[in-house]
Structure formats: structure tokens, C-alpha cells
Amino acid sequence: MNKVTIHYLLPYIKSSIDKVNNSWKPNLGAWGTTVRITLTSLFKHLYIMILAYPEFVVHKKKFRDTLYNKALTVVNKSELSREPVYYYAKKVKESCDTLLEWEKHLGVYNRLRVAGFKDMIAQKISVWLYPREAVYYENDGLFFRICSGVRVNI
């Protein structure tokens, strides 16, 4: 059982993005399946990143909005509702919503800015207060977290 770090997640995210952006498609027959599997992996790793390391998303508006819009695009496609990509896209969308709601209702960042704190310091304090999950992995691809002493697979 190893704890997931950002250095463990980023190669998976980069690899998935590179596969989806590949304009040279050697096997056009399987391209739809390849994209679906790749997007599933991408959304799964992004969801884990948001759970464990919200500081990479919460105050990066453009990145957060892009994640949200891509996840919303997948969630709005009814033909994908039974696919794993739909499940993880929905989790990413809900996580982005939670980040926004946390900041909107708790408002630590805005209150610190009004109090005269520098932007970077206000962001760090706000993210430090955000509840985060410890995510672990066994073997590559088997991720889980422990909630109230119970192992929950991701």
C-alpha cells in the first residue's frame, strides 16, 4: 500500500492527454474504444488529483473551468451513461462543484484578500483549510481511500 503523490499521477495524465491529442490514428476501427479507455483513465486520475491535491485545481480558474466543461460534455452524452468514462467524468464535475462551493460558502480566500493578505498567501491558506483525502494504491491502477476505517475503491 503506497500513498499516491502528484509525481505518481502526472505521467498518467500526460500520457492520456497525448493519446487523445494524437492526430495520427493508425487503427481507425478501434479509435472510439481507445479514446473511451483513455478518457476513462484521464478522468480517473484527474479525480484522484482533485481529491488528494486540490491546490492544483482550486485557484487555477482556466484549468478548473476546462476540466469542468470537458467533464460536463461527457456527462451530457446519454449514450455514455453506462460507460466507466461517464462515472469518472461525473466525479470530476462533482469535485469541481465541491471546490467552488467550498470557496463560495466558506469564503476564506476572499476574506483574506479583503483583510489585506497577498494573493498567493491567501490561496495557500485557503487550500490548506480544504479537506483532502489520502489516496493509496496497490499495483498500478488499483486506487482506494480509507473512510472511517473502511477501504473504498476508486
C-alpha positions in Angstrom: 0.0 0.0 0.0 1.6 3.2 -1.2 0.3 6.8 -0.9 -0.4 8.5 -4.2 1.7 11.5 -4.9 1.4 14.2 -7.6 4.6 12.8 -9.2 2.9 9.4 -9.5 -0.3 10.9 -11.1 1.2 13.4 -13.6 2.7 10.8 -16.0 -0.6 9.1 -16.4 -2.4 12.4 -17.0 0.1 13.5 -19.6 0.1 10.1 -21.3 -3.7 10.2 -21.6 -3.7 13.7 -23.0 -1.1 12.8 -25.5 -3.1 9.8 -26.7 -6.3 11.8 -27.1 -4.4 14.6 -29.0 -2.7 12.1 -31.3 -3.8 13.2 -34.8 -2.2 10.2 -36.5 -4.6 7.3 -35.9 -3.1 4.0 -37.1 -6.1 1.9 -36.2 -9.2 3.9 -37.1 -11.6 0.9 -36.3 -10.6 0.9 -32.6 -10.2 4.7 -32.3 -13.5 5.2 -30.5 -12.7 2.4 -28.0 -9.2 3.7 -27.5 -10.5 7.3 -26.8 -13.1 5.9 -24.4 -10.5 3.9 -22.4 -8.0 6.8 -22.5 -10.6 9.3 -21.3 -11.6 7.0 -18.5 -8.0 6.8 -17.4 -7.7 10.6 -17.7 -10.8 11.4 -15.7 -9.9 8.8 -13.1 -6.5 10.3 -12.5 -7.8 13.9 -12.5 -10.5 12.9 -9.9 -7.8 11.4 -7.7 -5.7 14.6 -8.2 -8.6 16.8 -7.1 -9.3 14.6 -4.0 -5.7 14.4 -2.9 -4.2 17.7 -4.2 -6.9 20.4 -4.6 -4.2 23.1 -4.7 -3.5 22.2 -8.3 -7.1 23.0 -9.3 -8.9 25.3 -6.8 -7.3 28.7 -7.7 -6.4 27.9 -11.3 -9.7 29.2 -12.9 -8.9 28.4 -16.5 -7.7 24.8 -15.7 -10.7 24.2 -13.4 -13.2 25.5 -15.9 -11.7 23.4 -18.7 -11.9 20.3 -16.5 -15.5 21.2 -15.6 -16.5 21.8 -19.2 -14.9 18.6 -20.5 -16.5 16.5 -17.8 -19.9 18.2 -18.4 -19.6 17.3 -22.1 -19.2 13.7 -21.3 -21.9 13.7 -18.6 -24.4 15.3 -21.1 -23.9 12.5 -23.6 -26.7 10.0 -22.9 -25.1 7.2 -24.9 -22.1 7.1 -22.4 -24.3 6.8 -19.3 -23.3 3.1 -18.8 -19.6 3.6 -19.5 -16.9 4.0 -16.9 -15.9 7.3 -18.6 -19.3 8.7 -17.6 -18.7 7.7 -13.9 -15.3 9.3 -13.6 -16.4 12.4 -15.6 -19.3 12.8 -13.2 -16.9 12.5 -10.3 -14.6 15.2 -11.7 -17.6 17.5 -12.3 -18.8 17.0 -8.7 -15.4 17.6 -7.3 -15.1 20.9 -9.2 -18.5 21.8 -7.9 -17.4 21.0 -4.4 -14.3 23.2 -4.8 -16.4 26.1 -6.0 -19.0 25.6 -3.2 -16.3 25.3 -0.6 -14.8 28.6 -1.6 -18.1 30.3 -2.1 -19.6 29.4 1.2 -16.5 29.3 3.4 -15.0 32.3 1.6 -11.6 32.1 3.3 -9.8 33.3 0.2 -12.0 36.3 -0.4 -12.0 37.2 3.3 -8.2 37.1 3.5 -7.9 39.2 0.3 -10.2 41.8 1.9 -8.1 41.7 5.1 -5.0 42.7 3.0 -3.2 39.4 2.5 -1.3 38.9 -0.7 -3.0 36.8 -3.3 -0.5 33.8 -3.1 -0.7 33.7 0.7 -4.5 33.8 0.7 -4.6 31.0 -1.8 -2.2 28.8 0.2 -4.2 29.3 3.4 -7.5 28.6 1.6 -6.2 25.4 0.1 -4.6 24.4 3.4 -8.1 24.5 5.0 -9.8 22.5 2.2 -10.5 18.9 3.3 -8.4 16.5 1.3 -8.4 12.7 1.0 -5.4 10.4 1.4 -5.5 8.1 -1.7 -3.4 4.9 -1.8 -2.6 2.4 -4.5 -1.7 -1.3 -4.7 -0.4 -2.3 -8.1 -0.8 0.1 -10.9 -4.4 1.2 -11.4 -6.0 -0.1 -8.2 -6.7 3.1 -6.2 -8.5 3.4 -2.9 -9.0 5.6 0.1 -9.8 4.8 3.7 -13.0 6.3 5.2 -13.9 5.6 8.8 -11.6 2.5 8.7 -13.3 1.1 5.6 -11.5 0.7 2.3 -13.3 2.4 -0.5 -12.1 1.6 -4.1 -11.9 4.5 -6.6 
